[in-house]
Amino acid sequence: MKKLAAVLCAIALMLTMVVPALANQSISDLSENVIEVKTETEIPEAASVQVLPTDVDRYDNAVVKEAIANVNSEETISTVEEVVSALAEKLPEGTTISEEGVVTIEAEEGSEDTVIDLKEYDFITAFADLALVDGSEVTFDDNGVVVEATVKLAIDVLKDVAPEDLNDYLIMLINPTTGEVYFIKLDPESFNQETGEITVDFPFLGTFALIQKV
């Protein structure tokens, strides 16, 4: 019988600045914190969701593999628009991208659509993987079942950012298997300006990075 499984797991993500002329900021440290994990099936007790350094060899989608490798490389420069455009055919239902690089996300009835001009955004972190780990096995779902995760992240580049300015930041989440691209808004209610900690709801596991409107 299917049921929700809530699992407590220790994670936090530290993301640090580097010289702008080089690659995007990278993960500097993983320390303890608590998240909640939900799936429609019961995952093994030994399994946990973890933030890991990106490993493109885990990805089934060749386009995602190339795009993430380029973003994380110190030798190439990839824009947010280039990455999303490469995966345009894999955008979720209700999400479209124009030839001008403008993403429109349909809202529920009674709400306004979300419009994101990708030309206005830059990567300010490298990608990291949010994955299900069971021993030596690392996956992005639970035997084909979507895994949702609520993660408390400590993001160094958000320290001293005013809560009202969080609207200039988004988390870009990509499914390494399907290539689906999802944008997550940051919640000021869960934000600690002093430490850069923020709680984020991930609709699925995958590879993610922080982007900023500049």
Secondary structure as the mmCIF struct_conf table of DSSP 4:
data_model
#
loop_
_struct_conf.conf_type_id
_struct_conf.id
_struct_conf.beg_label_comp_id
_struct_conf.beg_label_asym_id
_struct_conf.beg_label_seq_id
_struct_conf.end_label_comp_id
_struct_conf.end_label_asym_id
_struct_conf.end_label_seq_id
STRN STRN1 VAL A 7 ALA A 10
STRN STRN2 LEU A 13 LEU A 15
TURN_TY1_P TURN_TY1_P1 PRO A 20 ALA A 21
BEND BEND1 LEU A 22 ALA A 23
HELX_LH_PP_P HELX_LH_PP_P1 ASN A 24 GLN A 25
STRN STRN3 ILE A 27 LEU A 30
STRN STRN4 VAL A 34 THR A 39
BEND BEND2 GLU A 40 THR A 41
TURN_TY1_P TURN_TY1_P2 GLU A 45 ALA A 46
STRN STRN5 SER A 48 PRO A 53
HELX_RH_3T_P HELX_RH_3T_P1 VAL A 56 ARG A 58
BEND BEND3 ASP A 60 ASP A 60
HELX_RH_AL_P HELX_RH_AL_P1 ALA A 62 ASN A 72
BEND BEND4 GLU A 74 GLU A 75
HELX_RH_AL_P HELX_RH_AL_P2 VAL A 80 ALA A 86
TURN_TY1_P TURN_TY1_P3 LEU A 87 LEU A 87
HELX_RH_3T_P HELX_RH_3T_P2 ALA A 88 LYS A 90
HELX_LH_PP_P HELX_LH_PP_P2 LEU A 91 PRO A 92
TURN_TY1_P TURN_TY1_P4 GLU A 93 GLY A 94
STRN STRN6 THR A 95 ILE A 97
TURN_TY1_P TURN_TY1_P5 GLU A 99 GLU A 100
BEND BEND5 GLY A 101 GLY A 101
STRN STRN7 VAL A 102 ILE A 105
HELX_LH_PP_P HELX_LH_PP_P3 GLU A 106 GLU A 108
TURN_TY1_P TURN_TY1_P6 GLU A 109 GLY A 110
BEND BEND6 SER A 111 SER A 111
HELX_LH_PP_P HELX_LH_PP_P4 GLU A 112 ASP A 113
STRN STRN8 THR A 114 ASP A 117
HELX_RH_3T_P HELX_RH_3T_P3 LEU A 118 GLU A 120
STRN STRN9 TYR A 121 PHE A 123
BEND BEND7 THR A 125 THR A 125
STRN STRN10 ALA A 128 ASP A 134
TURN_TY1_P TURN_TY1_P7 GLY A 135 SER A 136
STRN STRN11 GLU A 137 THR A 139
BEND BEND8 PHE A 140 ASP A 141
STRN STRN12 ASP A 142 ASP A 142
TURN_TY1_P TURN_TY1_P8 ASN A 143 GLY A 144
STRN STRN13 VAL A 145 VAL A 145
STRN STRN14 VAL A 147 ALA A 154
HELX_RH_3T_P HELX_RH_3T_P4 ASP A 156 LEU A 158
TURN_TY1_P TURN_TY1_P9 LYS A 159 ASP A 160
HELX_RH_3T_P HELX_RH_3T_P5 PRO A 163 ASP A 168
STRN STRN15 TYR A 169 ILE A 174
TURN_TY1_P TURN_TY1_P10 PRO A 176 THR A 178
STRN STRN16 VAL A 181 LYS A 185
HELX_RH_3T_P HELX_RH_3T_P6 PRO A 188 SER A 190
STRN STRN17 ASN A 192 ASN A 192
TURN_TY1_P TURN_TY1_P11 GLN A 193 GLY A 196
STRN STRN18 GLU A 197 PHE A 202
BEND BEND9 PRO A 203 PHE A 204
STRN STRN19 GLY A 206 LYS A 213
#
